[in-house]
């Protein structure tokens, strides 16, 4: 599946916040974690952390499930792979533009 510019914006917006990025890194490094484990890596209140997690979930970057009284969060790697593909395609476009400019200037 290919991410469009419009589809990429919410994803990059979610990843653009340092606290949300820390949450994603923590989940990537340590796997599924409870809300308190996840939020231990960011210096905000539990309520603010819950908002960050909700935003990440709305962007499709994490999922949550209930285990007893705890909510456990898991990173979804598919959107991250799609973001990587998007950035790779964008990089190729810039490389092609630079190559065209170089060819024009050198001629």
Secondary structure, DSSP 4 states (H G I P E B T S, - for coil): ----HHHHHHHHHHHTSHHHHHHHHHHHHH-SEEHHHHHTTSSS-HHHHHHHHHHHHHTTSEEEEEETTEEEEEE-HHHHHHHHHHHHHHHHHHHHHHHHHHHHHH-
